[in-house]
Amino acid sequence: MVSVLTDNKNRTVANMRHIFSKYS
């Protein structure tokens, strides 16, 4: 369960970075 939350958090950060790099 912890690994799932960590993976989800990492995926969210990656998505945010992708969005920020897209709009900057």
SELOPA-235882 format. One record per atom (N, C-alpha, C): residue in three letters; atom name; x, y, z. Coordinates in steps of 0.02 Angstrom, whole numbers, plus 50000, padded with zeros to 5 digits. Atoms other than C-alpha are relative to their C-alpha. Layout:
// SELOPA-235882
+------+------+-------+-------+-------+
| resn | name |    xx |    yy |    zz |
+------+------+-------+-------+-------+
|  ALA |   CA |     X |     Y |     Z |
...
+------+------+-------+-------+-------+
This chain:
// SELOPA-235882
+------+------+-------+-------+-------+
| resn | name |    xx |    yy |    zz |
+------+------+-------+-------+-------+
|  MET |    N | 50042 | 49940 | 50000 |
|  MET |   CA | 50000 | 50000 | 50000 |
|  MET |    C | 50043 | 50063 | 50000 |
|  VAL |    N | 49956 | 49942 | 49998 |
|  VAL |   CA | 50140 | 50121 | 50043 |
|  VAL |    C | 50034 | 50010 | 49933 |
|  SER |    N | 49967 | 49994 | 50065 |
|  SER |   CA | 50228 | 50082 | 49880 |
|  SER |    C | 49952 | 50027 | 49948 |
|  VAL |    N | 50050 | 49974 | 50047 |
|  VAL |   CA | 50067 | 50118 | 49786 |
|  VAL |    C | 49993 | 50075 | 50008 |
|  LEU |    N | 50007 | 49928 | 49988 |
|  LEU |   CA | 50050 | 50288 | 49869 |
|  LEU |    C | 50062 | 50037 | 49975 |
|  THR |    N | 49938 | 49968 | 50022 |
|  THR |   CA | 50233 | 50328 | 49834 |
|  THR |    C | 50001 | 50004 | 49924 |
|  ASP |    N | 50000 | 50001 | 50072 |
|  ASP |   CA | 50215 | 50276 | 49653 |
|  ASP |    C | 49951 | 50051 | 49973 |
|  ASN |    N | 50050 | 49952 | 50022 |
|  ASN |   CA | 50058 | 50380 | 49636 |
|  ASN |    C | 50026 | 50071 | 50009 |
|  LYS |    N | 49973 | 49932 | 49988 |
|  LYS |   CA | 50145 | 50532 | 49713 |
|  LYS |    C | 50053 | 50016 | 49948 |
|  ASN |    N | 49948 | 49989 | 50050 |
|  ASN |   CA | 50294 | 50512 | 49596 |
|  ASN |    C | 49968 | 50014 | 49932 |
|  ARG |    N | 50034 | 49991 | 50064 |
|  ARG |   CA | 50176 | 50499 | 49449 |
|  ARG |    C | 49969 | 50069 | 49996 |
|  THR |    N | 50031 | 49934 | 49999 |
|  THR |   CA | 50086 | 50656 | 49503 |
|  THR |    C | 50052 | 50054 | 49990 |
|  VAL |    N | 49946 | 49951 | 50007 |
|  VAL |   CA | 50249 | 50752 | 49519 |
|  VAL |    C | 50024 | 50001 | 49927 |
|  ALA |    N | 49978 | 50004 | 50069 |
|  ALA |   CA | 50301 | 50691 | 49347 |
|  ALA |    C | 49950 | 50035 | 49954 |
|  ASN |    N | 50052 | 49967 | 50040 |
|  ASN |   CA | 50135 | 50749 | 49275 |
|  ASN |    C | 50004 | 50075 | 50008 |
|  MET |    N | 49996 | 49928 | 49988 |
|  MET |   CA | 50152 | 50919 | 49357 |
|  MET |    C | 50060 | 50030 | 49964 |
|  ARG |    N | 49941 | 49975 | 50035 |
|  ARG |   CA | 50328 | 50939 | 49289 |
|  ARG |    C | 49987 | 50003 | 49925 |
|  HIS |    N | 50015 | 50001 | 50072 |
|  HIS |   CA | 50267 | 50890 | 49116 |
|  HIS |    C | 49956 | 50059 | 49981 |
|  ILE |    N | 50045 | 49944 | 50014 |
|  ILE |   CA | 50127 | 51018 | 49124 |
|  ILE |    C | 50037 | 50066 | 50005 |
|  PHE |    N | 49963 | 49937 | 49992 |
|  PHE |   CA | 50242 | 51155 | 49190 |
|  PHE |    C | 50048 | 50011 | 49942 |
|  SER |    N | 49953 | 49993 | 50055 |
|  SER |   CA | 50372 | 51121 | 49056 |
|  SER |    C | 49962 | 50015 | 49935 |
|  LYS |    N | 50039 | 49988 | 50060 |
|  LYS |   CA | 50233 | 51126 | 48927 |
|  LYS |    C | 49980 | 50073 | 49995 |
|  TYR |    N | 50026 | 49931 | 50001 |
|  TYR |   CA | 50171 | 51299 | 48979 |
|  TYR |    C | 50052 | 50053 | 50016 |
|  SER |    N | 49950 | 49949 | 49983 |
|  SER |   CA | 50335 | 51382 | 49023 |
|  SER |    C | 50046 | 50014 | 49941 |
+------+------+-------+-------+-------+
